């Protein structure tokens, strides 16, 4: 008996579909059973980079990853010390069914993002948590700075992190404590030479130009992540376009007398109605930061914890993705910019982590144009008071850090299937 040709085509398609779902899987759990949460992100990144299939299971066992099982991936997990579970097709079907009926979601990871870290090549007496996280997780990145941004090279990248930076051109407001330190003087000379090279009248004007280029990058679809002073100083710089807000030690002349009144908050990504602090001897850019008013004077490190919000994974997949963790209560940590004043955050911004019942907010996210950004207060999630000159944190001792996981959530965020995020 002869069958029409299309019958064989249908059979082949059905056979391929069955094989696809019947293929064995590998579950990389992200709950308390995981030996090394941070390197697990590197495994997920590597899988996508190699063209393998990987899915992020939002709210399932701490935001686990489900990948196709093959020997090379299993071997890599063993080498890097990442826990995994071999999962049959039946087990996978059971996981999908559980996710379908709960506050969970399956988000395919499609593309390994190309990552850039905005950081100077010259020596600075502090480290950067994101650089350490990327290095430990074995996720590749390029280091770029003002020159690359001003040349328009940001378009080559999917994800950008702003290193501990001062976009107001005041050298981190370290003038009072470190103006005579060799590293401070070298940084000032280096920045002044670069500003002159690019035709800017001052370092402050150059940094504001860089900030505008970064904002344009986000508007065109880029993903921006920043911590510590790279967050509030960035928005202050955007608001101060065309306004001199820095004092004599930084550009040779006093700030504009009406600088505060001339700020344009509409140009900011996250904040509004803030007040400038222009005194060069005060270690703050504005009243956005709550380091001095956060209550740490009476609670201290032992009582410093912030809480992550719980979002609907099916209806709010973006903040759900950015808050995946094995605990909802995260140890706090300080920085030049430790946290944000709630009343100065724009109403449209999503608050993802805060101190319950207090004015203090730790972790926020928003959209601009076709892109998005995330700000995370504090310097190092595993070093409560990271001071200038302190040694870098050894992440081998913090493999399961909830605070560092928030950083790596952002790194993988651009890998997610875009259609799945537009709910």
Buried (B, 14 or more C-beta within 10 A) or exposed (E): EEEEEEEEEEEEEEEEEEEEEEBEBBBBBBBEEBBBBBBBBBBBBBBBBEEBBBBBBBBBBBBBBBBBBBEEBBEBBEEBEBBBBEBEBEBBBEBBEEBEEEBBBBBBBBEBBBBBBBBBEEEBBBBBBBBBBBBBBBBEBEEBBBEBBBEEBBEEBBBBBBBBBBBBBBBBBBBEEBBEBEBBEEBBEBBBEBBEEBEBEBBBBBBBBBBBBBBBBBEEBBBBBBBBBBBBBBBBBBBBBEBBBBBEBBBEEEBBEEBBEBBEBEBBBBBBBBEBBBEBEEBBBBBBBBBEBBBBEEEEEEEBBBBBBEBBBBEBBBBBBBBBBBBEEBBBBBBBBBBBBBEBBBEEBBBBBBBEEBBBBBBBBBBBEEBBBBBBBBBBBBBBEBEBEBEBBEBEEBBBBBBBBBBBBBBBBBBBBEEBBEE
